Amino acid sequence: MSNILEQFDHYLKADGPAAIVTREPLIPVEGPDGVLFPSTFASGDGFPGGYNIDGDPNGENIALVDSVGSQANRIEPLFAEPDQAALVPQVVITAGAKKINLLEAGHRAGDAIVRCSSLQQDLQDAFKALLDGNATSLAKIAPTSLVFGVWDSRDTQAKLPRLIASTIRAYNVRKLTRSAQYVPATEYVGNGLLPEATDKAAKDAYAERGFIHVPATGSHGGIIAKGGIRRDATLAIAALKLITAGSDAEATLKLRRYILGLALVAFTKLPGGYLRQGTILVSDPDKERKTDEVYANGSRKPFTVTPEEALRYAKAAAEAFGVGESREVPFDAEKAKADAVGKEKKAKAKK
């Protein structure tokens, strides 16, 4: 096992790579000229809402197809799948009839669902230890928070950057619109089944419940990426080297190997396929995916680690580190109420 554990130690050395980067050309399953649907965003700060397209709408531009946060939320649940589940503690929070795996929580160890559970004190202690330079406790509870980033913004303010950042963008896009018409099963008013709507409120109610014709015109119709689609992903080895287990060099090495193993598993299994309705992206068979180790002096070397090698290493590193306890804990409504009241009091105090 020692040989396996030492296999990627060159990544952790001072003269090792600063990052591993990949550029992966993608295409819609329909073909290069297929229509795809980027993420849509709410309006605010001068942004009108809708697709995030920067540049000339009719010329050179870039459309955000899937954001860093969205990609992270797609990748992280792979650690609940059978092949990877033993690499991390499976922490499940029961909230009423629903069970939520911490791997599915958008803010990871900083999410309200786990902050307002019986793990509250353990996590607070772990974040305080992190502020003192020891990430071990957090790695025992929520190690993927060290891979995909976490910010305990509602309490200790402890913060860790993402080691893996993946984004999908489309280039030189043509924006489309679409229209639709809802047709009811019968003419409810015309056939005397319902009375005529006499005011706007009644008409809106009929429309909402599907009793009258409802047109929908000029809504988002997707885009065609004339300049192609690409996923850019980075594994920030330089940031990984900042993670410590306090002043204990041996414990720090075990911790870094463990987190590196998780990061390599995630990085070599970047998600593909289904993003959302109307958007299934796959690798472009006519263009090469390029992945490099990038060094501080700017030099590059091909990255050749396979998913199988990454998983084998991750299992050995996890065993050496000691994976934290898997547990099922209840969501605590009283803690949530106290948390909300505390936030309200802080807001009033600032006024």
HUNOR-V410581 format. One record per run of one state. SS is the DSSP state (H for helix, E for strand, - for the rest). FROM is the first residue (numbers start at 1). LEN is the number of residues. If there is no record, write none. Layout:
BEGIN
{{SS FROM LEN} {SS FROM LEN}}
END
This chain:
BEGIN
{{- 1 1} {H 2 4} {- 6 3} {H 9 4} {- 13 6} {E 19 10} {- 29 2} {E 31 1} {- 32 3} {E 35 2} {- 37 3} {E 40 2} {- 42 2} {E 44 1} {- 45 2} {E 47 1} {- 48 2} {E 50 2} {- 52 1} {E 53 3} {- 56 5} {E 61 6} {- 67 1} {H 68 13} {- 81 4} {H 85 3} {- 88 3} {E 91 5} {- 96 2} {E 98 4} {H 102 3} {- 105 3} {H 108 3} {- 111 1} {H 112 4} {- 116 1} {E 117 1} {- 118 2} {H 120 12} {- 132 2} {E 134 1} {- 135 1} {H 136 7} {- 143 1} {H 144 5} {- 149 1} {E 150 2} {- 152 7} {E 159 2} {- 161 3} {E 164 8} {- 172 1} {E 173 10} {- 183 17} {H 200 10} {- 210 4} {E 214 12} {- 226 3} {E 229 7} {- 236 1} {H 237 4} {- 241 4} {E 245 1} {- 246 3} {H 249 19} {- 268 5} {E 273 4} {- 277 2} {E 279 5} {- 284 6} {E 290 5} {- 295 5} {E 300 3} {- 303 4} {H 307 15} {- 322 5} {E 327 5} {- 332 1} {H 333 18} {- 351 1}}
END
